[in-house]
Amino acid sequence: MHNTLKLTVSHAPFWHNGSRISSKSSNIFLASLLAVVPGCLQYGPAAVGVVTLSIATAILWELAFNFISRRPFSIGDGNAAVIGMMLAMMLPATTPWWAVVTGTFFAVVIGKEIFGGIGANPFNPAVLAVTILMVSWSGLFDFNAALLNYDFDFMAVYPLVLSKSFGAGAVDSLSLADLLMGKQIGGIGATFGLGLIVGGVYLMLRGYIRWEISIAFLAGILVAALGFSVANPTQYAGPGFHLFTGYTLLGAFFLATEDASSPVNFIPMIIYGLIGGILTVMIRNIGVHIDGVLYAILIINLVNPLLDKIRPKAIGKGV
Amino acid sequence: MIKRSFFGLVKPKLHYEVIDEAPAEPVSITGVKQTKLFIAQSPGQAGEEMLKVGDPVKAGQKITLAPDAKAYATAAAGGQIAEISDFIGLLGKKYTMVTIDGSAGGDPGEDDAFKALSQSPSLENAAAYLAGLPGKPDFTPFFDKEKKVKAIVVCGADRDLLTTTNQYFVRNNIIAIKTGIDLLCRITGISNAILVVPQHLEQVAGSSGAIVKTVDSEYPSAHPELIMQHLLAADEGKSAAAGIAFFSAEAVCAIGAAYSTGKLPMEKIITVITKDGNQRLVSAPIGTPLQSILSEFGETLNEGDRVIFGGPMTGVSVFRTDHPVTPDTDAIIVQDAGDVMERTDTACTNCGECIRVCPVNIQVNMLIRLLEAGEYETAADQYDLFSCIECGLCTYVCESRIPVFQHIKLAKHTLESMKAAEETNA
């Protein structure tokens, strides 16, 4: 008595809350524009060129890798575009085109696709790529040299270089409000602190990033920077300075929170963020590198699988 | 369908359906010519078949494949057996589907095998005749020699979203529930009866005479496993959780009515939700085919639509339009082909939504990685596969739209059948 009408058969549940990876990607993308657009206004067409080239080549690398590995095309989830955006946010506006293309190759292919694509990357792809670029061509990330030909209405010196070379006294003259409003040089999307904070809070409220990580990261920065500056106020700048310079806000809201490379349980998220923040300040203050955010994030990415072993006990018969 | 809230920081809140002060009387489905029953045994296993096409069946008759077979179904209406066929259910479980045609021949009358026994209620005759009643009462815990049943829990709250069957009985028929509980206590010799109801029904439930406990309105708090853990284990220690027999309010009403009238009540209360989202309470005899119910509301099915027997979180989608109402069908939901959400095989992105939503703290993100790779034993040993209470929430919130629940079910089934095979070979 079968008739020919074919009904859809699938497994429970038959409802879904409608979330999808692409909507998360587009929200992160939009939130990042809050910092990228002011950055582009500050640095002009060169910055627009870097951002667009970075996004475009990130998508193309993913497409190319999908093609040669004969896997379904995954650029529709928007993750490649987000990686391109994150990468561009960290670069100076004068980055040459070949460095951008190489950077997106490292991010998308080496950072993500060879591990199996979205969700399988052990490190934040954009952070990994920028670190590789930084180690390979350290001259590219000398912000003072890179942005030499710009004419700004504020002191055009990378603040972290100042504090590292000349101690806390050299950065006393920088007002925190100016730093927050982007009156400093740095990466295209890393200097306008207000935009990063608004974007980050938006993402936290919408649940697209895990607030525990961002808050713990910032708390780590504050605690460590405070400790250093109390111990030696002439050499080490205060917590406010560390909060609004370098990649700190970008790292806290956009980089450390990347899904696949960060923990998901409450206590691990807090530890993960705290270690990230503390390491950042330690690398800045007593390490050889100028900014510690990227190295700190790579290290916490590395300990993430271990941290996530700290988990609540399952309730019920299995235990 | 309830979508993700704008502020994703808050956990998704799925609330159980609450019926109003005076619920509408259920729409009765009558004049159904053909009914279909499932017997949990495949025709091949019966050996020398007793059941034949053309056999007369009386209303309320117990139908078995062979005279001494344990598995049985109860006919809601009389008639002649028109067809006996194989039916494969979820995870390959084998059933026999028996079609009874009531249109041919005269009325064969009512079966009186139970009527004689109803004068002397006992656990044995309840188990032998009442398992096919609406609400699917399960008497097997009482026959388990190793675990002694210490308490009877009657669920007046519904297990899944959108369903209102049990609430309907608590609100409209608390007297029948009291009769049923008293009877169950008498035949089992257990005095500890607990009635679990949603908060808004606490007052009504008070007159049942049983201990009343309430559950939250938020899914999945009325899940039997969670009731056991949160309400009972907290009071009486972990050992209490071991020996509990669960009955639905509907089943208790039916048991009470069966013994007091000597007739088996076979009308099942179902919430029917059509494509336009309208909800109606329906009363239909067990065995009523799907299309008879849908035609009552002028609903037509098109290619690609989905019909769900049970709630939206834990139900089963059916593949034929004549699928019958079974003793545990609490809801029938029709979804338009356009509303069917596709599942994908995108990898887990580790967003952690499932972990925040899991009521029993399973590390779903790790579990699903193992399950996708087929590492079922590791999943069970290290990532609490068997703690899963099968509420479906992880799959509801999954951003990658992975069919997590299906993976879990398959893993459990595979491990259990492996264990069963080992035991038979040992």
Contacts between the chains, C-beta under 8 A, distances in Angstrom:
chain1	res1	chain2	res2	distance
A	1	B	83	7.4
A	1	B	99	8.0
A	1	B	322	6.2
A	2	B	320	6.4
A	3	B	321	6.5
A	5	B	301	6.1
A	5	B	302	7.8
A	5	B	303	6.4
A	5	B	321	6.1
A	6	B	303	5.7
A	6	B	304	6.9
A	7	B	301	6.8
A	7	B	304	7.5
A	7	B	305	5.9
A	7	B	306	6.2
A	7	B	307	5.8
A	7	B	317	7.2
A	7	B	318	6.9
A	7	B	319	5.6
A	7	B	320	7.7
A	7	B	321	7.5
A	8	B	304	5.4
A	8	B	305	6.6
A	8	B	306	4.2
A	8	B	317	6.9
A	8	B	335	7.9
A	8	B	337	6.7
A	8	B	340	5.1
A	9	B	306	7.5
A	9	B	317	4.8
A	9	B	318	7.4
A	9	B	319	4.9
A	10	B	306	7.1
A	10	B	317	5.7
A	10	B	340	7.6
A	10	B	343	6.7
A	10	B	403	7.6
A	11	B	317	7.8
A	11	B	403	5.8
A	11	B	405	6.2
A	11	B	406	3.8
A	11	B	409	6.9
A	12	B	308	7.9
A	12	B	310	7.6
A	12	B	312	7.8
A	12	B	313	6.2
A	12	B	314	5.2
A	12	B	315	5.6
A	12	B	316	6.9
A	12	B	317	7.8
A	12	B	392	5.4
A	12	B	395	7.8
A	12	B	405	5.9
A	13	B	312	6.1
A	13	B	313	4.3
A	13	B	314	7.0
A	13	B	392	3.6
A	13	B	393	7.9
A	13	B	395	5.4
A	13	B	396	5.2
A	13	B	405	6.3
A	14	B	306	6.7
A	14	B	308	5.2
A	14	B	312	4.8
A	14	B	313	7.7
A	14	B	315	6.5
A	14	B	317	6.9
A	14	B	333	7.0
A	14	B	335	6.6
A	15	B	1	5.1
A	15	B	2	6.9
A	15	B	161	7.9
A	15	B	312	4.6
A	15	B	313	6.8
A	15	B	341	7.7
A	15	B	396	5.7
A	16	B	1	7.2
A	16	B	341	4.4
A	16	B	395	7.7
A	16	B	396	6.0
A	16	B	398	7.7
A	16	B	401	6.7
A	17	B	2	6.9
A	17	B	3	5.7
A	17	B	4	4.1
A	17	B	12	5.8
A	17	B	396	5.9
A	17	B	397	5.4
A	18	B	1	7.4
A	18	B	3	4.4
A	18	B	4	5.6
A	18	B	341	7.9
A	19	B	4	4.9
A	19	B	8	7.9
A	19	B	353	7.4
A	19	B	397	6.8
A	19	B	398	7.9
A	19	B	399	4.8
A	20	B	399	6.3
A	20	B	401	6.9
A	21	B	346	6.8
A	21	B	349	6.2
A	21	B	399	5.7
A	21	B	400	6.2
A	24	B	351	7.4
A	24	B	399	6.5
A	74	B	346	7.9
A	77	B	346	7.3
A	116	B	347	6.8
A	117	B	347	6.3
A	118	B	346	7.2
A	118	B	347	6.0
A	118	B	349	5.6
A	119	B	346	7.9
A	119	B	347	4.2
A	119	B	348	5.1
A	119	B	349	4.1
A	119	B	350	5.7
A	119	B	400	7.3
A	120	B	347	6.2
A	204	B	9	6.8
A	205	B	7	5.4
A	205	B	8	7.7
A	205	B	9	5.8
A	206	B	6	7.0
A	206	B	7	6.4
A	206	B	8	4.8
A	206	B	9	7.5
A	207	B	7	7.0
A	207	B	8	2.2
A	207	B	9	4.9
A	207	B	10	7.9
A	207	B	353	8.0
A	208	B	8	6.5
A	210	B	352	6.5
A	211	B	9	6.8
A	259	B	349	4.8
A	259	B	350	4.8
A	259	B	351	5.0
A	259	B	352	7.6
A	260	B	349	6.1
A	260	B	350	4.7
A	262	B	350	7.6
A	264	B	350	6.4
A	264	B	351	7.7
A	264	B	352	3.3
A	264	B	355	5.1
A	264	B	365	5.9
A	265	B	352	7.9
A	265	B	355	6.7
A	265	B	363	7.8
A	308	B	363	7.8
A	308	B	366	7.8
A	311	B	361	7.6
A	311	B	363	5.6
A	312	B	361	4.4
A	313	B	361	6.6
A	314	B	360	5.5
A	314	B	361	4.9
A	314	B	362	5.2
A	314	B	363	7.9
A	314	B	384	3.8
A	314	B	387	4.1
A	315	B	229	6.1
A	315	B	359	7.7
A	315	B	360	4.3
A	315	B	361	5.9
A	315	B	387	6.6
A	316	B	225	6.5
A	316	B	229	6.8
A	316	B	360	5.2
A	316	B	384	7.8
A	316	B	386	7.9
A	316	B	387	4.0
A	316	B	389	6.8
A	317	B	386	6.2
A	317	B	387	6.5
A	318	B	380	7.6
A	318	B	384	4.7
A	318	B	385	7.0
A	318	B	386	4.1
A	318	B	387	3.7
A	319	B	384	6.9
A	319	B	387	6.4
